[in-house]
């Protein structure tokens, strides 16, 4: 595993990036960039990334600015919003593509990591997105238990705590994780709008999602405590011109008691769900190779 400090145009500090390569210097079959969920450090994805590398993929993980190892100084001093996080994603995609030219580049997006690709500038480099436990985030489409808490969370807890602390202190509140001020407030606007990011950001965002042409395959977990099937359907609808599909996965399908919002990336699924993910990534890569081949 290589650790990199990746400069990002306009950012005050470099991003912390980890790159996992196949063993014994074997040539990678393609690149994979893993986009993290809100408040989740890249270390959470390390086991899955290492496993993918052992299957022959070159894998990059990263922390958005102000998160994990990309946090420099106090959280209240971080100047970043979700558009900045999309630029971070762009920078990692560009770096991964340039490190492995001529090979497909694929995304595995966990929750937010499958929402931001609609706002990327590097869309042309992407051959496919596997969206894991991802949905629109609109609060009325949250899972029932979570939905009951959302009016207080968005109208009281988030604005009050951000005003008091200068950032969202999610770790202390045991809700998501610590988030920069503008990220938290922008996410609030998204989650309060029925059309999520596109509704909150307006026509430019809608056009950006509509420009996506790479296929999006979503895994909706039946027991996801945060995202519902309706939320996943709403997110994929934003990718209006992309080939898209949703696959429902229940714990009993893979002999497990629980998967939930975070379970897929845990090592307990290395023999069940992880090979299925690698198969989906291989399908994306093969489809791009076929499209690029002369008739």
PAGUMAR-355963 format. One record per residue: chain; x, y, z of N, C-alpha, C, CB in turn; residue in three letters; residue number from 1. Coordinates in steps of 0.02 Angstrom, whole numbers, plus 50000, padded with zeros to 5 digits. Last residue first. Glycine has a CB too. Layout:
REC unit   npx   npy   npz  capx  capy  capz   cpx   cpy   cpz  cbpx  cbpy  cbpz code pos
REC    A     X     Y     Z     X     Y     Z     X     Y     Z     X     Y     Z  ALA NUM
...
END
This chain:
REC unit   npx   npy   npz  capx  capy  capz   cpx   cpy   cpz  cbpx  cbpy  cbpz code pos
REC    A 49242 49883 48254 49191 49833 48233 49221 49785 48183 49129 49868 48203  UNK 295
REC    A 49370 49907 48376 49342 49920 48309 49294 49864 48289 49400 49925 48257  UNK 294
REC    A 49333 49935 48548 49361 49892 48496 49330 49908 48428 49351 49817 48513  UNK 293
REC    A 49263 50006 48641 49321 50039 48611 49351 49999 48553 49374 50050 48664  UNK 292
REC    A 49165 49920 48683 49144 49981 48648 49202 50015 48613 49112 50030 48697  UNK 291
REC    A 49244 49825 48747 49206 49806 48686 49185 49868 48647 49144 49764 48705  UNK 290
REC    A 49292 49900 48854 49339 49873 48806 49304 49854 48741 49375 49811 48837  UNK 289
REC    A 49172 49927 48921 49210 49982 48892 49259 49957 48840 49247 50020 48947  UNK 288
REC    A 49137 49797 48957 49093 49835 48914 49129 49894 48882 49032 49860 48953  UNK 287
REC    A 49242 49762 49041 49234 49726 48978 49190 49765 48930 49205 49657 48990  UNK 286
REC    A 49217 49849 49148 49279 49855 49112 49274 49821 49043 49337 49823 49152  UNK 285
REC    A 49090 49804 49193 49100 49873 49171 49161 49879 49126 49107 49920 49232  UNK 284
REC    A 49127 49673 49227 49077 49684 49174 49082 49755 49148 49007 49671 49199  UNK 283
REC    A 49212 49698 49334 49239 49666 49273 49191 49676 49214 49252 49591 49285  UNK 282
REC    A 49121 49747 49426 49173 49791 49401 49203 49764 49336 49229 49801 49454  UNK 281
REC    A 49049 49629 49448 49016 49687 49419 49066 49736 49390 48972 49722 49471  UNK 280
REC    A 49149 49550 49506 49118 49529 49443 49083 49587 49409 49069 49472 49456  UNK 279
REC    A 49173 49620 49623 49227 49615 49573 49199 49594 49506 49280 49565 49597  UNK 278
REC    A 49050 49596 49685 49069 49665 49667 49124 49664 49614 49093 49703 49730  UNK 277
REC    A 49059 49460 49705 49005 49486 49662 49020 49557 49640 48938 49483 49699  UNK 276
REC    A 49166 49454 49796 49174 49427 49728 49119 49450 49680 49175 49350 49730  UNK 275
REC    A 49099 49521 49906 49157 49551 49873 49169 49520 49804 49219 49543 49916  UNK 274
REC    A 48995 49437 49952 48979 49498 49915 49039 49526 49878 48952 49549 49962  UNK 273
REC    A 49080 49315 49991 49013 49317 49962 49001 49379 49920 48961 49313 50018  UNK 272
REC    A 49200 49322 50054 49187 49262 50013 49120 49264 49978 49191 49200 50057  UNK 271
REC    A 49199 49441 50123 49252 49430 50074 49239 49370 50029 49318 49421 50110  UNK 270
REC    A 49117 49481 50223 49086 49470 50158 49137 49457 50102 49043 49529 50139  UNK 269
REC    A 49193 49507 50334 49150 49449 50336 49116 49433 50270 49098 49458 50387  UNK 268
REC    A 49254 49629 50320 49288 49571 50293 49246 49508 50294 49351 49558 50332  UNK 267
REC    A 49143 49759 50264 49175 49721 50318 49199 49653 50291 49126 49710 50377  UNK 266
REC    A 49070 49822 50169 49142 49834 50168 49179 49797 50224 49156 49908 50173  UNK 265
REC    A 48935 49791 50197 48968 49765 50137 49043 49769 50140 48943 49802 50076  UNK 264
REC    A 48890 49863 50312 48916 49795 50317 48954 49770 50257 48862 49750 50329  UNK 263
REC    A 48829 49986 50316 48902 49984 50316 48932 49915 50306 48928 50013 50380  UNK 262
REC    A 48692 49970 50316 48720 50024 50276 48796 50017 50268 48703 50090 50308  UNK 261
REC    A 48658 49790 50317 48649 49860 50337 48684 49909 50291 48673 49869 50407  UNK 260
REC    A 48675 49650 50346 48721 49687 50303 48718 49761 50322 48704 49676 50227  UNK 259
REC    A 48653 49504 50449 48644 49576 50437 48696 49601 50387 48650 49615 50504  UNK 258
REC    A 48669 49370 50445 48615 49395 50486 48601 49468 50471 48632 49387 50560  UNK 257
REC    A 48699 49283 50288 48718 49329 50342 48657 49349 50383 48754 49392 50314  UNK 256
REC    A 48690 49215 50166 48699 49177 50228 48721 49220 50287 48749 49124 50218  UNK 255
REC    A 48655 49293 50062 48727 49276 50068 48741 49243 50135 48770 49340 50060  UNK 254
REC    A 48521 49310 50073 48547 49292 50007 48620 49269 50011 48542 49352 49960  UNK 253
REC    A 48498 49358 50198 48491 49286 50188 48516 49263 50120 48419 49267 50196  UNK 252
REC    A 48514 49498 50178 48565 49459 50214 48560 49384 50201 48559 49472 50288  UNK 251
REC    A 48477 49547 50009 48455 49533 50077 48508 49492 50113 48387 49495 50077  UNK 250
REC    A 48482 49666 49885 48521 49613 49917 48497 49607 49990 48597 49628 49914  UNK 249
REC    A 48429 49721 49727 48413 49715 49799 48451 49656 49828 48336 49708 49810  UNK 248
REC    A 48495 49824 49608 48493 49755 49631 48481 49754 49706 48560 49718 49613  UNK 247
REC    A 48458 49930 49475 48459 49921 49548 48453 49847 49563 48401 49961 49581  UNK 246
REC    A 48537 50021 49343 48501 49963 49367 48508 49960 49443 48527 49897 49335  UNK 245
REC    A 48565 50118 49194 48563 50110 49266 48519 50051 49287 48538 50173 49299  UNK 244
REC    A 48645 50223 49081 48618 50156 49091 48620 50141 49166 48659 50102 49051  UNK 243
REC    A 48601 50397 49097 48649 50343 49106 48614 50276 49107 48689 50353 49171  UNK 242
REC    A 48519 50505 49099 48540 50480 49033 48591 50424 49038 48568 50536 48992  UNK 241
REC    A 48494 50536 49234 48438 50525 49188 48458 50493 49122 48405 50590 49174  UNK 240
REC    A 48528 50521 49375 48572 50503 49320 48529 50486 49259 48619 50442 49339  UNK 239
REC    A 48416 50535 49453 48454 50595 49438 48503 50583 49380 48492 50619 49501  UNK 238
REC    A 48375 50405 49472 48336 50446 49425 48372 50510 49408 48267 50461 49454  UNK 237
REC    A 48457 50362 49573 48472 50341 49505 48433 50380 49453 48458 50266 49497  UNK 236
REC    A 48390 50425 49682 48459 50443 49664 48474 50424 49592 48509 50410 49711  UNK 235
REC    A 48267 50359 49682 48269 50431 49671 48339 50454 49651 48246 50469 49734  UNK 234
REC    A 48306 50228 49711 48273 50242 49647 48277 50317 49631 48200 50218 49648  UNK 233
REC    A 48353 50249 49841 48399 50227 49788 48370 50241 49719 48414 50152 49795  UNK 232
REC    A 48233 50285 49904 48289 50332 49901 48339 50314 49848 48323 50336 49969  UNK 231
REC    A 48160 50167 49890 48136 50229 49859 48191 50281 49853 48077 50257 49899  UNK 230
REC    A 48236 50081 49970 48235 50070 49898 48210 50133 49862 48190 50010 49881  UNK 229
REC    A 48323 50183 50093 48268 50141 50070 48275 50129 49995 48200 50173 50086  UNK 228
REC    A 48457 50198 50207 48432 50208 50139 48376 50159 50122 48488 50201 50089  UNK 227
REC    A 48477 50159 50345 48475 50229 50324 48440 50239 50257 48546 50255 50319  UNK 226
REC    A 48484 50026 50368 48451 50066 50419 48446 50139 50401 48487 50058 50485  UNK 225
REC    A 48454 49899 50256 48490 49962 50265 48451 50006 50313 48500 49999 50197  UNK 224
REC    A 48406 49774 50223 48406 49793 50294 48446 49857 50307 48435 49736 50335  UNK 223
REC    A 48423 49766 50085 48356 49761 50113 48353 49785 50185 48332 49689 50108  UNK 222
REC    A 48526 49875 49998 48523 49824 50050 48454 49824 50083 48579 49835 50103  UNK 221
REC    A 48555 49895 49832 48511 49919 49886 48503 49863 49937 48441 49941 49857  UNK 220
REC    A 48675 49935 49724 48657 49882 49770 48618 49913 49828 48721 49845 49796  UNK 219
REC    A 48669 49995 49558 48660 50008 49629 48643 49945 49667 48606 50061 49640  UNK 218
REC    A 48764 50046 49427 48731 49986 49454 48729 49994 49530 48769 49920 49433  UNK 217
REC    A 48775 50146 49292 48771 50149 49364 48731 50088 49388 48736 50216 49388  UNK 216
REC    A 48881 50179 49150 48829 50140 49183 48833 50146 49260 48833 50067 49162  UNK 215
REC    A 48910 50348 49091 48936 50283 49114 48880 50246 49151 48998 50293 49159  UNK 214
REC    A 48859 50471 49066 48842 50418 49018 48869 50350 49040 48870 50436 48950  UNK 213
REC    A 48807 50622 49132 48836 50557 49147 48812 50506 49096 48818 50535 49219  UNK 212
REC    A 48734 50735 49109 48792 50723 49065 48823 50655 49077 48844 50777 49076  UNK 211
REC    A 48644 50745 49211 48618 50722 49146 48675 50708 49097 48572 50775 49116  UNK 210
REC    A 48721 50802 49311 48700 50732 49318 48678 50704 49251 48642 50726 49369  UNK 209
REC    A 48730 50931 49252 48790 50892 49267 48773 50818 49274 48824 50918 49330  UNK 208
REC    A 48600 50977 49248 48635 50965 49185 48696 50921 49197 48657 51032 49154  UNK 207
REC    A 48578 50988 49386 48538 50942 49347 48571 50926 49281 48468 50971 49335  UNK 206
REC    A 48670 51089 49417 48679 51021 49445 48639 50970 49405 48658 51019 49519  UNK 205
REC    A 48611 51195 49348 48680 51175 49332 48693 51104 49357 48730 51224 49362  UNK 204
REC    A 48480 51211 49406 48490 51184 49338 48560 51161 49322 48470 51236 49289  UNK 203
REC    A 48502 51171 49586 48473 51203 49528 48494 51174 49461 48490 51274 49529  UNK 202
REC    A 48530 51126 49714 48582 51163 49678 48558 51194 49612 48640 51117 49663  UNK 201
REC    A 48416 51060 49762 48447 51112 49802 48495 51155 49763 48483 51081 49861  UNK 200
REC    A 48387 50968 49658 48338 51018 49679 48369 51076 49717 48285 50986 49721  UNK 199
REC    A 48506 50894 49654 48482 50929 49594 48432 50983 49612 48451 50879 49544  UNK 198
REC    A 48510 50839 49784 48562 50884 49760 48540 50925 49701 48624 50845 49742  UNK 197
REC    A 48336 50818 49809 48403 50812 49838 48452 50861 49806 48429 50740 49831  UNK 196
REC    A 48207 50835 49779 48250 50812 49725 48324 50814 49745 48240 50855 49662  UNK 195
REC    A 48152 50881 49900 48129 50817 49872 48172 50791 49815 48059 50826 49847  UNK 194
REC    A 48266 50943 50021 48234 50954 49955 48213 50886 49925 48282 50991 49906  UNK 193
REC    A 48336 50916 50133 48270 50945 50142 48233 50956 50077 48277 51011 50179  UNK 192
REC    A 48459 50873 50089 48415 50824 50120 48345 50851 50133 48445 50799 50184  UNK 191
REC    A 48519 50993 50041 48504 50937 49996 48450 50891 50026 48568 50896 49982  UNK 190
REC    A 48532 51066 50158 48490 51091 50104 48470 51035 50056 48525 51147 50067  UNK 189
REC    A 48623 50981 50226 48556 50994 50254 48509 51019 50200 48561 51047 50311  UNK 188
REC    A 48733 50995 50144 48701 50930 50148 48631 50937 50177 48743 50882 50192  UNK 187
REC    A 48763 51127 50178 48743 51111 50110 48707 51044 50108 48804 51111 50063  UNK 186
REC    A 48799 51112 50312 48741 51155 50295 48717 51141 50224 48760 51228 50302  UNK 185
REC    A 48910 51025 50305 48851 51007 50344 48790 51047 50323 48864 51017 50418  UNK 184
REC    A 48998 51099 50224 48976 51033 50203 48912 51015 50238 49031 50980 50217  UNK 183
REC    A 49019 51212 50302 48982 51219 50240 48960 51152 50211 49025 51256 50189  UNK 182
REC    A 49088 51153 50418 49027 51193 50423 48987 51193 50357 49045 51264 50442  UNK 181
REC    A 49144 50982 50405 49154 51055 50398 49087 51091 50395 49195 51070 50336  UNK 180
REC    A 49098 50858 50526 49094 50883 50458 49109 50958 50457 49025 50869 50427  UNK 179
REC    A 49119 50709 50616 49132 50781 50613 49134 50804 50541 49198 50799 50650  UNK 178
REC    A 48983 50597 50577 49051 50611 50599 49061 50685 50597 49104 50574 50556  UNK 177
REC    A 48838 50526 50616 48882 50532 50557 48954 50539 50582 48861 50594 50513  UNK 176
REC    A 48825 50550 50781 48784 50556 50720 48830 50572 50662 48730 50611 50728  UNK 175
REC    A 48872 50572 50909 48862 50504 50885 48814 50503 50825 48835 50459 50942  UNK 174
REC    A 48912 50693 50950 48840 50682 50950 48821 50612 50928 48806 50732 50904  UNK 173
REC    A 49048 50685 50932 49022 50694 51000 48948 50679 51004 49035 50765 51024  UNK 172
REC    A 49047 50671 50792 49076 50619 50834 49050 50624 50905 49152 50623 50834  UNK 171
REC    A 48989 50789 50740 48954 50726 50736 48981 50672 50781 48954 50702 50667  UNK 170
REC    A 48986 50938 50750 49024 50892 50793 48992 50823 50796 49029 50921 50863  UNK 169
REC    A 49004 51039 50614 48957 50991 50642 48995 50939 50683 48915 50957 50586  UNK 168
REC    A 49072 51200 50662 49071 51141 50619 49019 51094 50649 49142 51107 50615  UNK 167
REC    A 49054 51297 50755 49088 51316 50693 49097 51259 50645 49155 51345 50710  UNK 166
REC    A 48981 51276 50870 49048 51247 50865 49088 51272 50805 49044 51172 50863  UNK 165
REC    A 48857 51346 50857 48894 51345 50920 48967 51326 50911 48860 51297 50968  UNK 164
REC    A 48816 51322 50726 48822 51392 50750 48865 51394 50814 48752 51421 50765  UNK 163
REC    A 48812 51184 50728 48859 51218 50683 48870 51290 50705 48832 51217 50610  UNK 162
REC    A 48710 51162 50821 48778 51139 50836 48830 51172 50791 48782 51063 50829  UNK 161
REC    A 48599 51221 50754 48620 51245 50820 48692 51225 50835 48574 51218 50874  UNK 160
REC    A 48586 51149 50631 48601 51222 50631 48626 51247 50699 48539 51260 50612  UNK 159
REC    A 48573 51012 50686 48627 51033 50641 48638 51108 50643 48611 51010 50570  UNK 158
REC    A 48459 51017 50777 48525 50994 50798 48581 51020 50752 48527 50919 50799  UNK 157
REC    A 48347 51079 50701 48371 51101 50767 48444 51082 50778 48327 51071 50823  UNK 156
REC    A 48320 51029 50576 48295 51095 50592 48321 51123 50658 48221 51094 50594  UNK 155
REC    A 48380 50902 50567 48394 50953 50516 48373 51023 50537 48361 50935 50452  UNK 154
REC    A 48336 50834 50686 48406 50834 50665 48421 50893 50619 48424 50768 50630  UNK 153
REC    A 48197 50850 50688 48238 50879 50742 48311 50885 50720 48234 50836 50806  UNK 152
REC    A 48167 50779 50567 48146 50849 50578 48187 50884 50633 48072 50852 50596  UNK 151
REC    A 48228 50646 50589 48256 50695 50543 48230 50767 50553 48241 50674 50474  UNK 150
REC    A 48174 50545 50662 48221 50589 50696 48241 50649 50653 48283 50551 50715  UNK 149
REC    A 48097 50471 50576 48064 50503 50633 48109 50554 50668 48043 50450 50683  UNK 148
REC    A 48192 50416 50489 48149 50470 50465 48115 50507 50523 48096 50442 50418  UNK 147
REC    A 48245 50308 50558 48286 50368 50549 48242 50428 50531 48339 50357 50495  UNK 146
REC    A 48139 50218 50548 48163 50238 50614 48204 50303 50610 48206 50182 50645  UNK 145
REC    A 48120 50208 50402 48070 50233 50449 48097 50257 50516 48020 50181 50461  UNK 144
REC    A 48250 50276 50297 48219 50219 50330 48174 50243 50387 48272 50169 50356  UNK 143
REC    A 48211 50421 50195 48252 50384 50242 48214 50323 50269 48276 50429 50300  UNK 142
REC    A 48130 50499 50122 48146 50434 50092 48195 50396 50135 48174 50443 50023  UNK 141
REC    A 48122 50618 50186 48061 50579 50184 48072 50510 50153 48006 50616 50146  UNK 140
REC    A 48250 50673 50163 48234 50645 50228 48170 50602 50228 48226 50700 50278  UNK 139
REC    A 48355 50626 50032 48296 50665 50050 48263 50633 50111 48246 50670 49991  UNK 138
REC    A 48451 50534 49994 48462 50570 50056 48403 50614 50077 48522 50613 50050  UNK 137
REC    A 48455 50450 49883 48454 50522 49873 48468 50561 49936 48387 50542 49846  UNK 136
REC    A 48576 50319 49916 48510 50344 49899 48512 50419 49894 48458 50322 49951  UNK 135
REC    A 48672 50169 49932 48667 50240 49914 48596 50259 49896 48715 50257 49856  UNK 134
REC    A 48739 50045 49947 48700 50075 50001 48692 50150 49992 48733 50060 50069  UNK 133
REC    A 48848 50075 49818 48835 50030 49873 48798 50068 49929 48900 49999 49901  UNK 132
REC    A 48864 50077 49648 48839 50117 49704 48816 50069 49760 48780 50163 49682  UNK 131
REC    A 48984 50069 49535 48947 50023 49579 48928 50063 49641 48990 49959 49597  UNK 130
REC    A 49001 50144 49381 48994 50158 49453 48954 50102 49485 48961 50226 49464  UNK 129
REC    A 49113 50156 49241 49057 50126 49276 49060 50142 49350 49057 50050 49267  UNK 128
REC    A 49214 50227 49181 49182 50174 49141 49124 50141 49177 49233 50122 49123  UNK 127
REC    A 49271 50394 49175 49239 50341 49215 49203 50291 49169 49190 50371 49266  UNK 126
REC    A 49316 50504 49109 49366 50453 49125 49334 50390 49155 49417 50481 49174  UNK 125
REC    A 49213 50592 49098 49235 50559 49037 49285 50503 49051 49265 50609 48990  UNK 124
REC    A 49201 50653 49223 49155 50600 49204 49180 50559 49145 49086 50630 49188  UNK 123
REC    A 49269 50751 49292 49308 50699 49259 49264 50640 49238 49363 50674 49306  UNK 122
REC    A 49189 50832 49362 49213 50859 49299 49250 50806 49258 49259 50919 49312  UNK 121
REC    A 49044 50775 49453 49114 50771 49434 49127 50809 49369 49135 50699 49426  UNK 120
REC    A 48917 50762 49499 48945 50830 49498 49018 50831 49476 48938 50861 49567  UNK 119
REC    A 48888 50629 49503 48848 50671 49458 48874 50742 49452 48778 50673 49481  UNK 118
REC    A 48970 50580 49606 48991 50573 49536 48949 50612 49486 48989 50502 49517  UNK 117
REC    A 48904 50601 49733 48947 50653 49705 48967 50642 49632 49009 50658 49745  UNK 116
REC    A 48839 50480 49761 48800 50540 49747 48842 50593 49711 48772 50569 49812  UNK 115
REC    A 48925 50383 49797 48886 50371 49737 48841 50429 49719 48844 50309 49745  UNK 114
REC    A 48978 50434 49913 49024 50418 49859 48990 50399 49794 49069 50363 49880  UNK 113
REC    A 48871 50435 50001 48891 50498 49968 48936 50485 49909 48926 50543 50018  UNK 112
REC    A 48868 50267 49979 48823 50321 50001 48842 50386 49966 48827 50330 50078  UNK 111
REC    A 49013 50227 49903 48974 50210 49962 48933 50270 49984 49020 50185 50021  UNK 110
REC    A 49058 50180 49744 49035 50235 49785 48992 50212 49842 48998 50285 49743  UNK 109
REC    A 49183 50135 49648 49141 50104 49698 49121 50160 49745 49177 50044 49736  UNK 108
REC    A 49220 50162 49476 49206 50190 49542 49165 50140 49584 49169 50257 49537  UNK 107
REC    A 49353 50135 49359 49288 50119 49387 49281 50149 49456 49277 50043 49389  UNK 106
REC    A 49434 50144 49207 49432 50171 49275 49361 50165 49300 49458 50245 49277  UNK 105
REC    A 49526 50040 49093 49464 50068 49119 49472 50094 49191 49408 50015 49118  UNK 104
REC    A 49684 50097 49025 49644 50046 49059 49580 50078 49086 49684 50014 49117  UNK 103
REC    A 49756 50202 48974 49731 50152 48928 49691 50096 48959 49788 50123 48892  UNK 102
REC    A 49865 50226 49114 49833 50249 49051 49811 50190 49008 49881 50293 49012  UNK 101
REC    A 49876 50237 49262 49863 50175 49225 49829 50193 49159 49819 50125 49267  UNK 100
REC    A 49896 50363 49308 49943 50312 49331 49934 50246 49293 49934 50299 49406  UNK  99
REC    A 49789 50430 49257 49855 50445 49228 49907 50394 49250 49876 50515 49248  UNK  98
REC    A 49688 50379 49338 49686 50368 49266 49754 50379 49234 49635 50414 49234  UNK  97
REC    A 49726 50425 49465 49723 50353 49452 49724 50338 49378 49660 50324 49485  UNK  96
REC    A 49717 50565 49444 49781 50534 49462 49781 50460 49447 49796 50546 49536  UNK  95
REC    A 49580 50579 49416 49630 50598 49366 49697 50566 49380 49638 50675 49364  UNK  94
REC    A 49526 50533 49538 49510 50499 49475 49563 50515 49422 49441 50519 49450  UNK  93
REC    A 49575 50631 49624 49596 50561 49634 49583 50521 49571 49559 50529 49694  UNK  92
REC    A 49511 50744 49573 49584 50742 49576 49609 50670 49583 49610 50785 49633  UNK  91
REC    A 49375 50713 49591 49403 50724 49524 49478 50715 49524 49385 50794 49499  UNK  90
REC    A 49369 50715 49731 49355 50653 49695 49385 50656 49624 49278 50640 49691  UNK  89
REC    A 49390 50853 49747 49437 50804 49775 49431 50737 49740 49425 50796 49851  UNK  88
REC    A 49277 50902 49686 49341 50917 49655 49396 50871 49683 49361 50991 49665  UNK  87
REC    A 49183 50857 49779 49180 50830 49711 49246 50843 49674 49122 50860 49672  UNK  86
REC    A 49221 50939 49884 49232 50867 49891 49226 50833 49823 49181 50837 49940  UNK  85
REC    A 49178 51060 49832 49249 51050 49843 49265 50975 49850 49273 51087 49906  UNK  84
REC    A 49042 51036 49837 49073 51046 49772 49148 51037 49777 49055 51117 49743  UNK  83
REC    A 49023 51033 49974 49017 50970 49937 49043 50977 49865 48945 50947 49936  UNK  82
REC    A 49152 51140 50042 49083 51118 50036 49082 51055 49993 49038 51175 50006  UNK  81
REC    A 49270 51212 50156 49253 51163 50103 49179 51151 50103 49292 51097 50113  UNK  80
REC    A 49383 51256 50261 49341 51292 50214 49327 51245 50155 49374 51358 50190  UNK  79
REC    A 49414 51226 50429 49410 51196 50362 49360 51235 50319 49389 51122 50366  UNK  78
REC    A 49412 51270 50558 49450 51311 50510 49445 51284 50438 49522 51314 50532  UNK  77
REC    A 49348 51175 50631 49312 51239 50621 49348 51284 50572 49303 51275 50688  UNK  76
REC    A 49443 51074 50643 49388 51066 50596 49353 51133 50582 49338 51016 50623  UNK  75
REC    A 49615 51130 50652 49549 51118 50681 49494 51114 50629 49533 51173 50731  UNK  74
REC    A 49738 51046 50545 49716 51097 50591 49646 51082 50617 49716 51165 50557  UNK  73
REC    A 49687 50955 50415 49747 50992 50436 49723 51049 50481 49789 51018 50375  UNK  72
REC    A 49630 50804 50357 49614 50859 50402 49680 50890 50426 49571 50836 50463  UNK  71
REC    A 49658 50692 50289 49658 50754 50250 49637 50814 50292 49613 50748 50189  UNK  70
REC    A 49639 50584 50370 49707 50608 50364 49713 50669 50320 49751 50553 50336  UNK  69
REC    A 49472 50634 50402 49525 50585 50412 49594 50615 50409 49520 50530 50362  UNK  68
REC    A 49432 50785 50315 49412 50720 50342 49474 50676 50352 49362 50686 50295  UNK  67
REC    A 49470 50898 50248 49438 50907 50313 49416 50842 50346 49380 50951 50306  UNK  66
REC    A 49440 50828 50088 49473 50880 50128 49433 50893 50193 49479 50947 50087  UNK  65
REC    A 49413 50650 50093 49395 50716 50070 49430 50769 50115 49318 50726 50072  UNK  64
REC    A 49534 50525 50081 49493 50563 50127 49478 50631 50096 49530 50572 50196  UNK  63
REC    A 49534 50380 49973 49556 50447 49992 49509 50475 50045 49558 50494 49932  UNK  62
REC    A 49599 50244 49874 49552 50271 49923 49578 50339 49944 49543 50223 49984  UNK  61
REC    A 49621 50149 49727 49636 50211 49763 49580 50227 49812 49647 50270 49714  UNK  60
REC    A 49689 50003 49656 49635 50034 49695 49660 50096 49731 49606 49983 49745  UNK  59
REC    A 49704 49899 49524 49739 49954 49557 49685 49997 49591 49782 49997 49505  UNK  58
REC    A 49668 49722 49533 49648 49791 49520 49696 49840 49554 49576 49803 49544  UNK  57
REC    A 49690 49589 49566 49720 49616 49505 49701 49687 49487 49702 49573 49449  UNK  56
REC    A 49654 49539 49685 49620 49510 49627 49644 49541 49561 49544 49519 49634  UNK  55
REC    A 49723 49619 49770 49745 49549 49765 49712 49513 49707 49732 49512 49830  UNK  54
REC    A 49643 49732 49762 49711 49733 49733 49737 49662 49724 49758 49773 49778  UNK  53
REC    A 49531 49687 49833 49525 49701 49762 49594 49702 49728 49490 49769 49751  UNK  52
REC    A 49592 49680 49961 49566 49619 49929 49559 49630 49854 49497 49600 49959  UNK  51
REC    A 49619 49815 49984 49674 49767 49981 49653 49703 49946 49701 49752 50051  UNK  50
REC    A 49487 49864 49988 49534 49888 49938 49592 49840 49929 49561 49958 49958  UNK  49
REC    A 49437 49796 50101 49407 49784 50035 49455 49806 49979 49340 49822 50028  UNK  48
REC    A 49520 49851 50198 49519 49778 50187 49491 49762 50118 49477 49744 50242  UNK  47
REC    A 49495 49992 50190 49561 49964 50176 49559 49890 50160 49606 49976 50235  UNK  46
REC    A 49387 50068 50221 49383 50031 50158 49447 49992 50143 49368 50078 50101  UNK  45
REC    A 49421 50135 50334 49365 50088 50338 49362 50043 50277 49299 50127 50346  UNK  44
REC    A 49516 50227 50295 49538 50165 50326 49483 50113 50332 49566 50179 50394  UNK  43
REC    A 49449 50341 50256 49467 50292 50204 49491 50226 50233 49520 50320 50159  UNK  42
REC    A 49313 50378 50369 49382 50383 50346 49400 50327 50298 49430 50382 50405  UNK  41
REC    A 49158 50451 50349 49191 50385 50354 49263 50391 50328 49152 50332 50313  UNK  40
REC    A 49080 50565 50331 49110 50554 50396 49147 50488 50404 49059 50558 50447  UNK  39
REC    A 48985 50496 50201 48994 50552 50247 49027 50529 50312 48926 50585 50262  UNK  38
REC    A 49082 50370 50111 49020 50399 50137 49037 50459 50182 48980 50346 50177  UNK  37
REC    A 49206 50378 49977 49182 50364 50044 49114 50396 50059 49232 50387 50095  UNK  36
REC    A 49244 50295 49831 49220 50358 49859 49184 50344 49924 49173 50393 49809  UNK  35
REC    A 49378 50216 49761 49325 50206 49810 49307 50274 49839 49346 50156 49865  UNK  34
REC    A 49424 50177 49599 49426 50229 49650 49366 50219 49695 49425 50301 49618  UNK  33
REC    A 49518 50064 49507 49457 50073 49546 49469 50129 49596 49436 50006 49581  UNK  32
REC    A 49584 50019 49348 49586 50060 49408 49518 50063 49441 49612 50131 49392  UNK  31
REC    A 49633 49855 49286 49597 49918 49281 49607 49956 49346 49521 49907 49266  UNK  30
REC    A 49728 49757 49301 49679 49749 49248 49641 49813 49235 49631 49693 49265  UNK  29
REC    A 49903 49788 49330 49833 49793 49350 49786 49787 49289 49820 49860 49386  UNK  28
REC    A 50034 49670 49316 50001 49729 49286 49927 49731 49305 50008 49727 49209  UNK  27
REC    A 50120 49626 49468 50077 49606 49411 50042 49668 49382 50024 49554 49434  UNK  26
REC    A 50205 49642 49575 50214 49685 49517 50172 49666 49457 50284 49684 49498  UNK  25
REC    A 50166 49564 49683 50219 49539 49639 50226 49579 49574 50207 49467 49622  UNK  24
REC    A 49990 49611 49692 50054 49586 49719 50102 49566 49664 50041 49526 49765  UNK  23
REC    A 49916 49766 49636 49920 49693 49636 49988 49669 49661 49907 49665 49566  UNK  22
REC    A 49904 49905 49753 49922 49877 49688 49925 49801 49692 49990 49905 49664  UNK  21
REC    A 49827 50046 49819 49839 49974 49829 49850 49943 49760 49779 49940 49867  UNK  20
REC    A 49852 50200 49891 49848 50164 49827 49870 50092 49840 49893 50198 49772  UNK  19
REC    A 49777 50333 49975 49810 50269 49980 49799 50232 49914 49783 50228 50041  UNK  18
REC    A 49793 50506 50010 49771 50453 49964 49810 50390 49978 49780 50475 49889  UNK  17
REC    A 49751 50658 50073 49782 50595 50092 49751 50540 50049 49771 50580 50168  UNK  16
REC    A 49775 50807 49977 49732 50753 50001 49774 50693 50021 49681 50732 49946  UNK  15
REC    A 49859 50959 50031 49849 50900 49988 49802 50850 50020 49917 50867 49974  UNK  14
REC    A 49778 51118 50065 49821 51062 50085 49809 51003 50037 49806 51042 50158  UNK  13
REC    A 49697 51211 50005 49753 51236 50044 49802 51180 50062 49728 51269 50108  UNK  12
REC    A 49643 51195 49836 49642 51171 49905 49705 51194 49941 49637 51094 49908  UNK  11
REC    A 49664 51234 49705 49619 51274 49746 49616 51253 49818 49552 51272 49718  UNK  10
REC    A 49698 51071 49648 49694 51143 49631 49642 51178 49675 49677 51152 49558  UNK   9
REC    A 49777 50965 49759 49713 50978 49726 49710 51053 49710 49652 50955 49769  UNK   8
REC    A 49907 50845 49781 49885 50914 49776 49819 50920 49738 49939 50958 49742  UNK   7
REC    A 49913 50707 49884 49895 50728 49817 49872 50801 49817 49839 50683 49790  UNK   6
REC    A 50019 50608 49957 49991 50674 49972 49977 50707 49904 50040 50718 50016  UNK   5
REC    A 50000 50431 49979 50017 50489 49939 49986 50552 49968 49994 50479 49867  UNK   4
REC    A 50056 50272 50016 50022 50330 50042 50046 50391 50005 50032 50338 50118  UNK   3
REC    A 50030 50108 49954 50067 50171 49949 50024 50227 49978 50086 50187 49876  UNK   2
REC    A 50042 49940 50000 50000 50000 50000 50044 50062 50000 49952 50000 50061  UNK   1
END
